[in-house]
């Protein structure tokens, strides 16, 4: 696809500004009614989905050029999909998130990618991770765990730790806990170790599509050689890349499971019994890539038609990704099964959740915006009276941890696997 494929979307946008808000039926108060971090931070229409569609149309028609301000309006965005969900609550003929991706890809193609992304991209090219770390160290987190090395043997399942859990020493314990749970489940699994590559999702989110294809080719070939038919991950970003992007852009048929889905299944069938009380009030943050963007990808090969030249219809009917069928119940079921844990919800949850701020390359390219976005979510979490903010994505956790420390806050930030480990 190219930016030209979304010309109709740019023309159809009625500038209703709905993309800036939480869908009205999910709104509970004025304070937490905003949905788009970018427009709330940038305070100018160009920082909204509708504004970016106008920008796309103007660039396509040669009515404007890319300036520093235009570049910032395109890339200072989490690509969280909140605008996409809100738009589709009342429209069925627009794809704002896909259109914004192609706008980024066009700027990348024309050499207008912000310089701040170059260190991350160089790390991806040379060491296959986004963290600037030597790829030889990627499997160090699991050295003493006795896990199968799938570069030397085969297994049905592969556990993909991802960049953040592999190299962030403060968070690697989550990956180790995941391995302990997989062993308890009796699964035939292993890891790729130093041969594991970044999923490519972060590069794709900033419009560097070629890197996604390289990562997908590498990982899919490695998994096939190891006899893998199911990939398990504790990272929401990896989950989205494997489940949606690899299927859509690389024709992948591999099964993808997030650890919260596996935990939910184990709780339901009685194979995971958490008996140690954890007296804690927690609130759960829905990661964008596990929640509203965590829906199954359904291929579509059809045509757009118009009834009497006006009403748009699709033949056959086109899948409508509105975020409603993301992974929402599984993490909440697990939290409710932990003795002593009290789950209190924030106002913006599930498909209406506010982003952590780390997505879309914001953490790497626009750190102040990223930190502000995390701080807004921290404030919402604190308003519930919770002791801890729990989630299921290392990028969300890292951004929240840094934001809490920066503000010298008291809210604890935990991965759901850490709570499960406390209860076992």
TAPEHU-V370224 format. One record per backbone hydrogen bond with DSSP energy under -1.0 kcal/mol. CO is the residue of the C=O (numbers start at 0). NH is the residue of the N-H. E is the energy in kcal/mol with one decimal. If there is no record, write none. Layout:
BEGIN
{{CO NH E} {CO NH E}}
END
This chain:
BEGIN
{{1 4 -1.1} {2 5 -1.4} {3 6 -1.5} {5 9 -1.9} {6 10 -2.0} {7 11 -2.3} {8 12 -1.5} {16 19 -1.7} {17 20 -1.6} {19 34 -2.1} {19 35 -1.4} {22 25 -2.5} {29 32 -1.5} {32 21 -2.8} {35 39 -1.6} {36 40 -2.1} {37 41 -3.2} {38 42 -2.2} {43 46 -2.6} {44 47 -2.0} {47 51 -2.2} {48 52 -2.0} {49 53 -1.7} {50 54 -2.2} {51 55 -2.6} {52 56 -2.3} {53 57 -2.5} {54 58 -2.5} {55 59 -2.7} {56 60 -2.0} {57 62 -2.5} {58 61 -1.0} {66 70 -2.7} {67 71 -2.4} {68 72 -2.1} {69 73 -1.5} {70 74 -2.3} {71 75 -2.7} {74 76 -2.3} {80 84 -2.1} {81 85 -2.4} {82 86 -2.6} {83 87 -2.0} {86 89 -1.5} {86 90 -1.6} {94 98 -2.3} {95 99 -2.3} {96 100 -1.9} {97 101 -2.1} {98 102 -1.7} {99 103 -2.0} {100 104 -2.6} {101 105 -2.0} {102 106 -2.0} {103 107 -2.6} {104 108 -2.5} {105 109 -1.8} {106 111 -3.6} {107 110 -1.6} {113 116 -1.7} {114 117 -2.0} {116 120 -2.2} {117 121 -2.7} {118 122 -2.2} {119 123 -2.0} {120 124 -2.1} {121 125 -2.3} {122 126 -2.7} {127 197 -2.3} {133 136 -1.9} {134 137 -1.7} {136 139 -1.8} {138 141 -1.7} {139 142 -1.6} {141 144 -1.8} {147 190 -2.5} {148 151 -2.0} {148 152 -1.1} {155 228 -2.5} {155 229 -1.6} {156 189 -1.1} {157 231 -3.1} {161 165 -1.5} {162 166 -2.1} {163 167 -2.5} {166 168 -1.1} {167 170 -2.0} {167 171 -1.5} {170 173 -1.8} {171 175 -1.7} {172 176 -2.2} {173 177 -2.2} {174 178 -2.0} {175 179 -1.9} {176 180 -2.1} {177 181 -2.5} {178 182 -2.2} {179 183 -2.0} {180 184 -2.0} {181 186 -1.8} {182 185 -1.2} {186 188 -1.3} {187 156 -2.5} {189 158 -2.8} {190 149 -2.7} {191 194 -2.0} {192 195 -1.9} {199 203 -2.1} {200 204 -2.1} {202 207 -2.4} {203 206 -1.7} {206 208 -1.4} {208 212 -1.8} {209 213 -2.0} {210 214 -2.6} {211 215 -2.9} {212 216 -2.5} {213 217 -2.2} {214 218 -2.8} {215 219 -2.6} {216 220 -1.8} {217 221 -2.2} {218 222 -2.6} {219 223 -2.2} {220 224 -2.2} {221 225 -1.5} {222 227 -2.6} {223 226 -1.4} {225 154 -2.0} {228 254 -2.1} {229 157 -1.9} {230 256 -2.5} {231 159 -3.0} {232 258 -2.1} {234 238 -2.3} {235 239 -2.3} {236 240 -2.3} {237 241 -3.0} {238 242 -2.8} {239 243 -2.6} {239 244 -1.4} {240 245 -3.0} {243 247 -2.6} {244 248 -3.2} {245 249 -1.6} {245 251 -2.1} {254 230 -2.9} {256 232 -2.0} {257 260 -1.0} {257 261 -1.7} {258 262 -2.9} {259 263 -2.2} {260 264 -1.9} {261 265 -2.4} {262 266 -2.5} {263 267 -2.2} {264 268 -2.2} {265 270 -1.1} {265 271 -1.7} {277 279 -1.6} {279 341 -2.6} {280 386 -3.0} {280 387 -1.5} {281 343 -3.0} {282 389 -2.9} {286 290 -2.9} {287 292 -2.6} {289 326 -2.6} {290 293 -2.2} {302 314 -2.6} {304 312 -2.8} {306 309 -2.1} {306 310 -1.2} {310 306 -3.0} {312 304 -3.3} {314 302 -2.2} {319 321 -1.1} {322 325 -1.1} {325 327 -1.3} {328 332 -3.0} {329 333 -2.0} {330 334 -2.2} {331 335 -2.3} {334 337 -1.1} {337 340 -1.7} {338 277 -3.5} {339 279 -1.1} {341 281 -3.0} {348 351 -2.3} {349 352 -2.0} {358 361 -1.8} {360 364 -3.0} {361 365 -2.7} {365 369 -2.4} {366 370 -2.7} {367 371 -2.3} {368 372 -2.3} {369 373 -2.0} {370 374 -2.4} {371 375 -1.9} {372 376 -1.5} {373 377 -2.4} {374 378 -2.1} {375 379 -1.6} {376 380 -2.6} {377 381 -2.7} {378 382 -1.4} {380 383 -1.3} {381 384 -1.5} {386 411 -2.2} {387 282 -2.1} {388 413 -2.4} {389 284 -2.8} {390 415 -2.2} {392 396 -2.3} {393 397 -2.6} {394 398 -2.1} {395 399 -2.6} {396 400 -3.1} {397 401 -2.3} {398 402 -2.0} {399 403 -2.8} {400 404 -2.3} {401 405 -2.4} {402 406 -1.7} {403 408 -3.1} {411 388 -3.3} {413 390 -1.9} {414 417 -1.1} {414 418 -1.2} {415 419 -2.0} {416 420 -2.4} {417 421 -1.8} {418 422 -1.5} {422 275 -2.7}}
END
